[in-house]
Amino acid sequence: MGMETRSGRRGGFRPVVLVHGYRDDATVFRPMVGYLRRAGLRPYPITLRPSDGRAPLETLAQQLRCRLEQALGPEAPLDLVAFSMGGLVSRYYLQQLGGLHRVVHFVTLGTPHRGTWWAYGSRRPGVVQMRPGSAFLRALEQGRRSLEAVHFTNIWTPLDLMVVPARNASVPVGRDVSLLLPHHRALVTAPRALAWVCTALTRSGQHARP
């Protein structure tokens, strides 16, 4: 499945890989898949296992890289949309596993970029890594500026009760968008959030509000 250039599209679109979060799978993206298809985009939801924190996030990132290379080839450009914990997995893939060379647009939704207090409720390695100030998050923060190499949009809600405090889902790089949505999962189901995702995936410079 070759692509002509990093920023170009074959057949008018490139794959939009969707990465789920904690205790989820690809089905969490059903509303988004339909929305993106109607917009003429090509969503490609994947499931990473295990998603319940038993595996370190680095392991899931390695799995993500392997899945992408197997399904789409090692070089073909793609867009990446990640929900919740999936945003941290995807950031590791981009920042540590070479994903920056092939990802054009990167969108995170409700990702605990600076951790969540809920992570203190489990000792599973993947959950411990989501605690504020963890070594994993510190390493991502040190390489945060590398995300400027892609079109990065981060979308979050100040009413999030899974990312606590909710402001920990904000990140000072790329386009940081706060939407007043009622809960965490609304970021992958609410029409307003889906419209922002679509806008983020089609941006070439400055955003236009959907």
C-alpha positions, 0 to 999 in steps of 0.5 A, spaced: 500 500 500 504 505 497 503 512 498 506 517 493 509 522 498 509 523 506 504 529 505 500 526 499 494 522 498 493 516 494 486 516 491 484 522 495 485 520 502 490 516 507 489 511 512 486 514 519 489 510 524 484 510 531 487 508 537 483 506 543 484 507 551 484 504 557 480 497 558 477 499 551 478 496 544 476 498 537 469 498 538 469 505 542 470 508 535 464 506 532 461 513 531 467 516 529 468 511 524 461 513 521 463 520 521 469 520 518 467 515 512 461 520 511 467 526 510 470 522 505 476 519 510 479 512 511 478 510 518 482 504 520 480 502 528 485 497 531 485 494 538 491 493 542 492 487 547 491 487 553 488 494 554 487 494 562 494 496 564 497 489 565 502 491 559 507 497 560 505 502 555 512 501 551 509 494 550 503 497 547 507 502 543 511 496 540 505 493 538 502 499 535 508 499 530 508 492 528 500 493 527 502 499 522 507 496 519 504 489 517 497 492 515 500 499 511 507 497 510 513 501 514 513 507 510 506 509 507 504 516 511 498 516 515 494 520 520 493 518 527 487 519 532 488 516 539 483 516 545 485 517 552 491 512 554 491 511 547 494 518 546 500 516 551 501 509 547 501 513 540 506 519 543 511 513 545 510 511 538 512 517 535 517 520 540 521 514 541 519 509 535 520 513 529 513 514 528 514 521 526 517 520 519 510 517 517 505 521 521 502 527 518 496 529 522 496 527 530 490 528 534 489 526 541 482 526 545 482 526 553 489 523 553 492 524 560 498 528 558 500 530 565 497 524 568 491 522 572 490 521 579 485 515 578 492 511 576 493 511 583 488 506 584 492 500 581 499 497 581 498 495 574 505 497 570 501 501 564 496 504 570 502 506 574 505 510 568 499 514 568 500 517 575 502 524 575 510 525 575 511 518 573 518 516 569 514 515 563 510 521 563 517 525 564 520 522 558 515 524 554 515 531 556 522 532 555 521 530 548 514 534 547 517 539 542 518 533 537 511 533 536 512 540 532 514 535 526 507 533 525 500 537 525 498 535 532 491 537 535 490 535 542 482 535 544 480 535 551 474 537 556 474 541 563 469 536 565 473 530 564 472 525 570 477 520 568 483 525 567 483 528 574 485 534 574 482 535 567 487 540 566 492 534 566 489 533 559 492 539 556 499 540 553 502 546 551 504 544 544 500 544 537 493 546 537 490 545 544 482 545 544 478 545 550 471 543 549 465 543 554 463 536 553 459 532 559 464 527 560 470 523 558 467 518 552 463 524 549 470 526 546 469 520 541 461 520 540 459 528 541 458 531 534 462 537 536 468 533 538 467 529 531 467 535 527 473 538 530 477 531 529 475 532 522 477 539 521 484 537 525 485 531 520 484 536 514 488 542 516 494 544 512 496 550 516 491 554 521 485 551 524 478 554 521 473 552 526 468 547 524 
